[in-house]
Amino acid sequence: MVNYLGLPVAASAHAGDIDEMIALTHWLMLILFVGWGVYFVFVLFRFRRGANPKASYAGAKGKISKGTEVAVAIVEVLLLVFYAIPAWAKRVRAFPSENEAVVVRVVSEQFAWNVQYPGPDGRFGRTDIKLVSADNPLGLDRTDAAAKDDVTTINQLNLPVDRPVLVHLSTKDVIHSFGLFEMRVKQDAIPGMQIPCGSSRTASGSTRSPARSCAASVTSGCAASSRFKAPPITRSGSTDQEKELRPATATPTTPKAP
């Protein structure tokens, strides 16, 4: 089933588990679709006008249809309680520690993704909302000693392979939907919250990682959308985080005019 779904290349350690869940969901939906379709055709034939010239307001009183509905509901509850929820809990509890992971801050806004990497010191520099400007969308205070070596990019996320990744996700304005589809990561950025997401390990190989940005409000939902394409994930021979990130982050990608 996975081969027919057109899923992007898997670029994380947990991608296989997510793909299995997606395949299982499609198989279940296919079974339900065929089953209820057959039942619908049976009902059209069984209660056709020719066989029932006079309408019966009491309706069918058989136990088969009711039993089928109850059985389907029980199966769905069992799958939710004993499969889906444990799988979700496993994912949200499996974030790597900051000591072993490549830690990145991603701050969304209309309509851009602002990415901040710590420098060789492994510390994020101080940010101040008063310093936010067109040239400094994160409000990074470069006078702070920890901020002098920080690397920032816009609409470009670069990650070394074979390293755990921890992304601290936040937003400057409204709800944005952060998606790294090759890594099977999907998380909404919520105003006022810093939400961790990531992967236990990034896999080797070249990928394109589009992220979608949705400007949402309580009443209108998703009002707009934008996309970007991140550059390929490449392997670096150095184990130093700064050296791994610097070659890919020196120059942000500029979208080509259509």
N, C-alpha and C positions, 0 to 999 in steps of 0.2 A: 504493500500500500504506500509506503514512504516514497518509493521510486516514482509513483504516479502523481504525487502531490506538488511537485515542483518546488520543494523546499530549498532554500539557499544552502551553500556548502556549510558543513558543521565546523565551527571554529572555537569550540569550548569543550571542556571535559564533560559537562552535563548535557550537551546537545543531544546525545543518543537517547537519554531518558526522556527528554521533552519530545523528541520525534516519535518515540514509541507511544507516548500518551496521545499525541496528535493522531497517529495511525489508528489507535484503539478507538478514539472518539469517532473517527470517520467510519470505521467498521460498524460501530453501534448505531450511528445515524443511518447508515445504509440499510442495516437490518430493520430498524424502525420504519424507515421510509418504504421499504418493500412490503413489510408486514402490514402496515396501516393502509398502503395502496391496495393490496390484495383484499383487505377487509372492506375498504371503500367500494371496490368493484362488486364484492359479494353483496353488500347492502343495497347497491343500486339494482342488482338482479333480484334479490330476495324480496324487496319491498316495492317492486315495480307496480305500476298502476294496474296492469293486466291481472296480476295475482292478488291485488288488494284494491278492488274497485271502490270499497267503502273505507274511508279513513278511520283509523283506530286511534283515539286520543290517549289510550292507555299505554301505547307503545310496546316495544318488545320487552318481555319479562324473562328472557333467558339468562342463565348464569355465566355463560361462556364469555360474553363481551365484558361483563363486569369483572369477572375473574382475570381476564387478560389485562384490563386496565390496572387492577390492583397489583398484578404480578410485575408489570412494567414499572409501576411506581416504586415497588419494593426494590427491584434491581437497580433503579436509578439512585435510590437512597443509599443502598449498600455501596455502590460505586463511589458516591460522593463522600460517604463517611469513612470507608475503609481503603479508598484508593486516591481520590483527588485531594482531599484535605491532608492526608499524611504526605503525599508527594509535594504539595505546596509547603507544608511545614518543614520538610527536609530541605527544600531550596532556601527558605528564608533563614534557616538556622545554619546553613553551610557557608556563610560568608567567611572568607579567610581573614586572619588577623592582620592588622596594619603593619606588624613587624615583618611579615613574610610576603606581603602583597605589594603590587604597584598601586599606589593610592592616587586617585585623581578626583578633582572637584569639577563638576559640570553644573553650570548655572544657566538656566534657560531664560529667554525673553522673547518678545515679539520683535523680529523673527530670526533668532540666532541662538546658537549654542556656544557658550563661553566656557572654555576648558582651561583649567589651571593645574599644572604639574609642580610638585615641590622640587627644589634643586638638589644638589648633592648632599645638603644638610638634612634632607628628608623632612623638612618642616615647611608648612604653608605660611606665606607671609600674611601680615595683617591686612584686612580689608576694611574700608570705611565708606559708607554710603555717600558721604559728602565728597568723596573723590571720584565718584562715578561720572564718566564723560564719554563722548564718542570714541576717544582714543584710549580710554581706560574703562571698559564696560564692567569690569569686576570691582572697580574702586580699590585696586591694589596700591598699598602704601609703599612706595619704593624706598622710602627713608627707613623702613623697618629692616633690620639686619637679615631676618629670615626671608624677606621678599626680594632681596637683591638678585638671587639666583633662580627665582621662580620662572617657569616657562609658561606662556599663555598662548592659546590659539583660538580662532573663531571658526566654528563649523568644521572642525577637524579634530578627530580623536585618533591618536596613535598609541598602540599598545605592543609591547614586546611579546614574543611567543614564549610558551612554556613557563609562564609566570602567572601566579594568581593575580586577579585584578579586583580592586575594590573602588567603586565609584560612589562618591557622596553627591547626591543629586538634589538640587534646589532650584527655585525659580524666583525671578525678580518681580513678576507681575501676576500672571494667571496660570491655570493648569496647562502643562505641556506634556506630551506623551513621548517618552524617551525609548527608542527601540534600537537594539543592536541585534538584528535578525540572525546573522551568522552565528552569534554567540547565544542565541535563544534567550535574550534578555529583553524584557518589556516592563516598564515602570512609569507611572505618572509622577511628574514633579508637582508637588502641592505647595501653594503659597504658605509661608510660615513654617515649613518643615524641611529638614535635611534627611533624605531617605537613602540608606545604603542599598546598593545593588552591585552585582558583578558576577564573577565566575571563579571557580577554584583553579582553573588553568586555561590559558588561551592556547589553541592548537596552532601548529605551523601551517603555512600555506598562504596564498594570496586571497583576500576577500575584499568585497566592497560593502561597506556598512552604512546604509542609509538610515537616517533618523527622521522622524516626523514631528513636526511642531504644530500643535493645535492650540489656537487661542480660544479659550473657553470661558463661559460665564455661567452663572446659575440658571439663567433663563434661556439662553440661546444655544448652549452646547458648544459644538465646534464651529467656530466662525471663520477660520482661515487655516491654511495649511502651507507648509514649506518643507523642502527636502534638501539634504546635502549628501554628497558622496565622499566618504572618507577614503584616504589613499590605502593601498594594499598594506597588510600587516607583513612586516619583513623581519627576518631574523638578524640579530646583531651578535657579534662575537664577544662583546664585553658584557660583564655582569653588572656593571654600574648603571643605575637607573638613568642618570643624566645622559650617559653616552648612548644608551639604548633609544632614548626619546629625541635627542637633539637633531639627528640628521633628518627626521621626518617632520619636525615641528618648526624648522627654521623659517619656512615660508608658507603661510596659509594658502590653501587651494583657492584659486579665483575662478568662479563659474564662467564658462564660455558663453558668449552671446549666442542666442539661437539663430 
